[in-house]
């Protein structure tokens, strides 16, 4: 009796109604790049907690991926949230951080007061020459951004920023850091977010500006770029580098400053996180599909045992469900709808799914899954973070429930 046929893992196809020739070409290009370029680097560098090389970022920039959502008139691809998430899922399937680095383009740090300068920066962002870091959270202000205490004091034509920021990814390698600071305390009756403004801190890649010190936070996963705690002591920022827009708590009024546009940015970030989580979970499914045929016990491949086959089927179904959901919500955002609850829901569903699926993948790998010899432990470590960053699962549940019930 011959050996059973070996089935190769089949990556997903883009189906109707979302399928277009342009999208299929983008998906195939990103998939090939992830497989041939990113995956070997991830296998080499992730165990070392290493950073992705600048050459990899430059290759991604040449493909235009830092300007997916930037209008074509400014040099971007002029595409939507759907294409942004489509490419990011493919890249995250190989290494989560490569799907994430794209978010540090897409027009980040371009909302300057000077309109001509904004247009020039959009062009640089689209070319991958304006890659940033975001410093919003603090040791005592994470989910509650309205609790930010970093202060910005104006003296003449400059602002001076003092405080501590935490979870600033890619801060040292970036061209700029967008820092959220408080310019004044809220007045009675105002939202707690009143008085918060973002500032553009310019710097040379590989350095920190005068007055800023960065300490690397030692993470268990999400390698590929370093994450920092930043201490600011009178970091000098010209008035021209004060950005427009308002960051604040989820309960802020939509007409308060630029909150509506920022809220849209948060919604996009949540769908983007869902797509990245799907990419990581999909990697686990594809690796398990191969492993269950490779590993033999009791004289046959373990993929012939019904319990393991059914576990794999459940994993595949849950990944497909989350993918279909992020595609739907990305479409809603591209249609100009707010989709606040939907963005929170898909972020919640997809990231919790990724944790469950990668955990099951480790179980299917048995003892081999608990070694660094297999990629599955990387998927598990990276998936665990997705329920935390861009708003924890608890924050997503709050957003959803606040739109279903009176707020307590």
PEVEN-V27672 format. One record per residue. N is the residue number from 0. RES is the residue in three letters. SS is DSSP state (@ for helix, = for strand, . for the rest). OMEGA is omega in degrees with one decimal (* if undefined). Layout:
N_RES_SS_OMEGA / N_RES_SS_OMEGA
//
This chain:
0_UNK_._-177.9 / 1_UNK_._178.6 / 2_UNK_._179.0 / 3_UNK_._178.7 / 4_UNK_._176.9 / 5_UNK_._-179.5 / 6_UNK_._176.9 / 7_UNK_._175.1 / 8_UNK_._-177.8 / 9_UNK_._177.5 / 10_UNK_._-172.8 / 11_UNK_._171.6 / 12_UNK_._175.0 / 13_UNK_._-171.3 / 14_UNK_._173.4 / 15_UNK_._8.2 / 16_UNK_._-174.1 / 17_UNK_._-172.3 / 18_UNK_._168.6 / 19_UNK_._179.9 / 20_UNK_@_-178.3 / 21_UNK_@_-179.2 / 22_UNK_@_178.4 / 23_UNK_@_178.9 / 24_UNK_@_177.6 / 25_UNK_@_-179.8 / 26_UNK_@_-178.4 / 27_UNK_@_178.6 / 28_UNK_@_-179.8 / 29_UNK_@_-179.5 / 30_UNK_@_179.2 / 31_UNK_@_179.1 / 32_UNK_@_179.4 / 33_UNK_@_-177.8 / 34_UNK_@_-169.7 / 35_UNK_@_-174.6 / 36_UNK_@_-172.8 / 37_UNK_@_-173.2 / 38_UNK_@_176.8 / 39_UNK_@_177.8 / 40_UNK_@_179.0 / 41_UNK_@_-180.0 / 42_UNK_@_-179.5 / 43_UNK_@_-168.6 / 44_UNK_@_-176.4 / 45_UNK_@_177.8 / 46_UNK_@_178.8 / 47_UNK_@_-171.7 / 48_UNK_._-174.1 / 49_UNK_._178.3 / 50_UNK_=_173.4 / 51_UNK_._-178.1 / 52_UNK_._178.2 / 53_UNK_@_179.4 / 54_UNK_@_177.8 / 55_UNK_@_177.8 / 56_UNK_@_180.0 / 57_UNK_@_176.7 / 58_UNK_@_177.9 / 59_UNK_@_178.8 / 60_UNK_@_-179.8 / 61_UNK_@_178.1 / 62_UNK_._177.5 / 63_UNK_._-171.3 / 64_UNK_@_175.9 / 65_UNK_@_178.9 / 66_UNK_@_-177.5 / 67_UNK_._-174.2 / 68_UNK_._178.2 / 69_UNK_._-178.6 / 70_UNK_._-178.1 / 71_UNK_@_-178.7 / 72_UNK_@_177.5 / 73_UNK_@_177.8 / 74_UNK_._179.4 / 75_UNK_._179.9 / 76_UNK_._176.9 / 77_UNK_._-178.2 / 78_UNK_._-172.1 / 79_UNK_._177.4 / 80_UNK_@_-178.9 / 81_UNK_@_-179.1 / 82_UNK_@_176.7 / 83_UNK_@_-179.4 / 84_UNK_@_179.5 / 85_UNK_@_179.3 / 86_UNK_@_-178.0 / 87_UNK_@_176.6 / 88_UNK_@_-178.9 / 89_UNK_@_-179.2 / 90_UNK_@_-179.6 / 91_UNK_@_176.8 / 92_UNK_@_178.7 / 93_UNK_@_-178.1 / 94_UNK_._-173.5 / 95_UNK_@_-174.5 / 96_UNK_@_179.0 / 97_UNK_@_172.0 / 98_UNK_@_-177.3 / 99_UNK_@_-176.1 / 100_UNK_@_179.3 / 101_UNK_@_-179.3 / 102_UNK_@_-179.2 / 103_UNK_@_166.6 / 104_UNK_._174.5 / 105_UNK_._177.9 / 106_UNK_._176.8 / 107_UNK_._176.3 / 108_UNK_._-179.8 / 109_UNK_._-174.3 / 110_UNK_._-178.3 / 111_UNK_=_-179.2 / 112_UNK_._-180.0 / 113_UNK_._-174.1 / 114_UNK_@_179.1 / 115_UNK_@_178.8 / 116_UNK_@_179.1 / 117_UNK_@_-179.5 / 118_UNK_@_178.5 / 119_UNK_@_179.8 / 120_UNK_@_175.9 / 121_UNK_@_177.0 / 122_UNK_@_177.9 / 123_UNK_@_178.9 / 124_UNK_@_-179.4 / 125_UNK_@_-179.0 / 126_UNK_._-177.9 / 127_UNK_._179.4 / 128_UNK_._-177.0 / 129_UNK_._-175.9 / 130_UNK_._-170.2 / 131_UNK_=_172.7 / 132_UNK_=_-179.3 / 133_UNK_=_179.1 / 134_UNK_=_179.3 / 135_UNK_._-172.8 / 136_UNK_._177.1 / 137_UNK_=_178.6 / 138_UNK_._-179.3 / 139_UNK_._-179.0 / 140_UNK_=_177.4 / 141_UNK_._176.8 / 142_UNK_._-179.6 / 143_UNK_._-177.7 / 144_UNK_@_177.8 / 145_UNK_@_178.2 / 146_UNK_@_180.0 / 147_UNK_._-177.9 / 148_UNK_._176.1 / 149_UNK_._-173.2 / 150_UNK_=_172.0 / 151_UNK_=_-178.4 / 152_UNK_=_-178.4 / 153_UNK_=_174.2 / 154_UNK_=_-177.0 / 155_UNK_._-178.7 / 156_UNK_._-177.9 / 157_UNK_=_172.2 / 158_UNK_=_178.3 / 159_UNK_=_-174.1 / 160_UNK_=_179.8 / 161_UNK_=_178.3 / 162_UNK_=_-179.7 / 163_UNK_=_177.2 / 164_UNK_=_-178.4 / 165_UNK_=_178.2 / 166_UNK_=_176.1 / 167_UNK_=_-179.4 / 168_UNK_=_176.3 / 169_UNK_._-173.7 / 170_UNK_._-177.6 / 171_UNK_._-177.3 / 172_UNK_._-171.9 / 173_UNK_._173.7 / 174_UNK_._178.8 / 175_UNK_=_173.8 / 176_UNK_=_176.5 / 177_UNK_=_-173.0 / 178_UNK_=_176.1 / 179_UNK_=_-176.6 / 180_UNK_=_-179.3 / 181_UNK_=_179.3 / 182_UNK_._176.7 / 183_UNK_._174.9 / 184_UNK_._178.3 / 185_UNK_._173.3 / 186_UNK_._177.2 / 187_UNK_._-179.6 / 188_UNK_._178.2 / 189_UNK_._172.1 / 190_UNK_._177.4 / 191_UNK_._-179.7 / 192_UNK_._179.0 / 193_UNK_._179.8 / 194_UNK_._177.0 / 195_UNK_=_178.5 / 196_UNK_=_176.9 / 197_UNK_=_179.6 / 198_UNK_=_-179.7 / 199_UNK_=_178.4 / 200_UNK_=_-178.5 / 201_UNK_=_-178.7 / 202_UNK_._172.7 / 203_UNK_._177.1 / 204_UNK_._-179.3 / 205_UNK_._-178.3 / 206_UNK_._169.4 / 207_UNK_._-178.6 / 208_UNK_._178.7 / 209_UNK_._179.8 / 210_UNK_._-178.8 / 211_UNK_=_174.9 / 212_UNK_=_-179.4 / 213_UNK_=_176.5 / 214_UNK_=_-178.7 / 215_UNK_=_173.9 / 216_UNK_._-176.3 / 217_UNK_._-177.3 / 218_UNK_._176.4 / 219_UNK_._179.9 / 220_UNK_._-179.9 / 221_UNK_._177.4 / 222_UNK_._-175.5 / 223_UNK_=_166.1 / 224_UNK_._-175.8 / 225_UNK_._178.6 / 226_UNK_=_-168.7 / 227_UNK_=_159.0 / 228_UNK_=_-175.6 / 229_UNK_=_173.6 / 230_UNK_=_-177.6 / 231_UNK_=_178.3 / 232_UNK_=_-179.2 / 233_UNK_=_174.0 / 234_UNK_=_-171.7 / 235_UNK_=_-179.1 / 236_UNK_=_177.4 / 237_UNK_=_178.0 / 238_UNK_@_-179.7 / 239_UNK_@_-180.0 / 240_UNK_@_168.2 / 241_UNK_=_-174.8 / 242_UNK_=_175.5 / 243_UNK_._-179.6 / 244_UNK_._-176.0 / 245_UNK_._172.2 / 246_UNK_._178.7 / 247_UNK_._-177.8 / 248_UNK_._-175.2 / 249_UNK_._-177.0 / 250_UNK_._-178.5 / 251_UNK_._178.7 / 252_UNK_._-176.6 / 253_UNK_._-178.7 / 254_UNK_._-179.8 / 255_UNK_._178.2 / 256_UNK_._-179.8 / 257_UNK_._-173.8 / 258_UNK_@_-177.9 / 259_UNK_@_-179.8 / 260_UNK_@_177.7 / 261_UNK_@_177.6 / 262_UNK_@_176.8 / 263_UNK_@_177.8 / 264_UNK_@_177.2 / 265_UNK_@_178.9 / 266_UNK_@_176.9 / 267_UNK_@_-180.0 / 268_UNK_@_-179.2 / 269_UNK_@_178.1 / 270_UNK_@_176.5 / 271_UNK_@_177.6 / 272_UNK_@_177.7 / 273_UNK_@_180.0 / 274_UNK_@_177.2 / 275_UNK_@_178.7 / 276_UNK_@_176.5 / 277_UNK_@_178.1 / 278_UNK_@_179.3 / 279_UNK_@_-179.5 / 280_UNK_@_177.8 / 281_UNK_@_177.0 / 282_UNK_@_179.6 / 283_UNK_@_179.0 / 284_UNK_@_-178.0 / 285_UNK_@_177.7 / 286_UNK_@_178.5 / 287_UNK_@_178.1 / 288_UNK_@_178.1 / 289_UNK_@_-174.3 / 290_UNK_@_-178.2 / 291_UNK_@_175.8 / 292_UNK_@_-176.9 / 293_UNK_@_-173.6 / 294_UNK_._179.4 / 295_UNK_=_173.0 / 296_UNK_=_179.2 / 297_UNK_._173.0 / 298_UNK_._179.0 / 299_UNK_=_177.0 / 300_UNK_=_-177.3 / 301_UNK_@_175.9 / 302_UNK_@_176.5 / 303_UNK_@_178.1 / 304_UNK_._-172.3 / 305_UNK_@_-177.7 / 306_UNK_@_-178.3 / 307_UNK_@_176.3 / 308_UNK_@_-178.4 / 309_UNK_@_177.1 / 310_UNK_@_178.7 / 311_UNK_@_179.0 / 312_UNK_@_178.1 / 313_UNK_@_179.4 / 314_UNK_@_-178.5 / 315_UNK_@_-179.6 / 316_UNK_@_-179.0 / 317_UNK_@_176.3 / 318_UNK_@_180.0 / 319_UNK_@_178.6 / 320_UNK_@_-179.2 / 321_UNK_@_178.5 / 322_UNK_@_179.4 / 323_UNK_@_-178.8 / 324_UNK_@_-179.7 / 325_UNK_@_178.4 / 326_UNK_@_178.8 / 327_UNK_@_-176.5 / 328_UNK_@_176.0 / 329_UNK_@_176.8 / 330_UNK_@_178.5 / 331_UNK_@_178.9 / 332_UNK_@_177.7 / 333_UNK_@_176.3 / 334_UNK_._178.5 / 335_UNK_._178.7 / 336_UNK_._-177.3 / 337_UNK_._175.2 / 338_UNK_._-177.3 / 339_UNK_@_179.7 / 340_UNK_@_-178.3 / 341_UNK_@_178.9 / 342_UNK_@_177.3 / 343_UNK_@_-176.9 / 344_UNK_@_-178.5 / 345_UNK_@_175.5 / 346_UNK_@_178.9 / 347_UNK_@_-174.9 / 348_UNK_@_-173.6 / 349_UNK_@_-177.3 / 350_UNK_@_176.0 / 351_UNK_@_175.2 / 352_UNK_@_-177.7 / 353_UNK_@_177.2 / 354_UNK_@_-178.8 / 355_UNK_@_-176.0 / 356_UNK_@_179.7 / 357_UNK_@_175.3 / 358_UNK_@_177.5 / 359_UNK_@_178.4 / 360_UNK_@_176.2 / 361_UNK_@_179.0 / 362_UNK_@_179.7 / 363_UNK_@_176.5 / 364_UNK_._-179.4 / 365_UNK_@_-179.5 / 366_UNK_@_179.4 / 367_UNK_@_179.2 / 368_UNK_@_-178.6 / 369_UNK_@_175.6 / 370_UNK_._175.0 / 371_UNK_._178.1 / 372_UNK_._-178.1 / 373_UNK_._-178.1 / 374_UNK_._-170.9 / 375_UNK_@_179.3 / 376_UNK_@_175.6 / 377_UNK_@_178.4 / 378_UNK_@_-178.8 / 379_UNK_@_179.7 / 380_UNK_@_-178.1 / 381_UNK_@_-179.5 / 382_UNK_@_-176.8 / 383_UNK_@_-179.4 / 384_UNK_@_-172.8 / 385_UNK_@_177.0 / 386_UNK_._-174.4 / 387_UNK_._-174.8 / 388_UNK_._-174.2 / 389_UNK_._-179.1 / 390_UNK_._-178.6 / 391_UNK_._176.0 / 392_UNK_@_179.7 / 393_UNK_@_176.9 / 394_UNK_@_178.6 / 395_UNK_@_177.6 / 396_UNK_@_177.9 / 397_UNK_@_-179.7 / 398_UNK_@_-177.8 / 399_UNK_@_-175.8 / 400_UNK_@_178.7 / 401_UNK_@_177.0 / 402_UNK_._177.3 / 403_UNK_._-174.2 / 404_UNK_._173.2 / 405_UNK_._179.8 / 406_UNK_._-179.7 / 407_UNK_._*
//
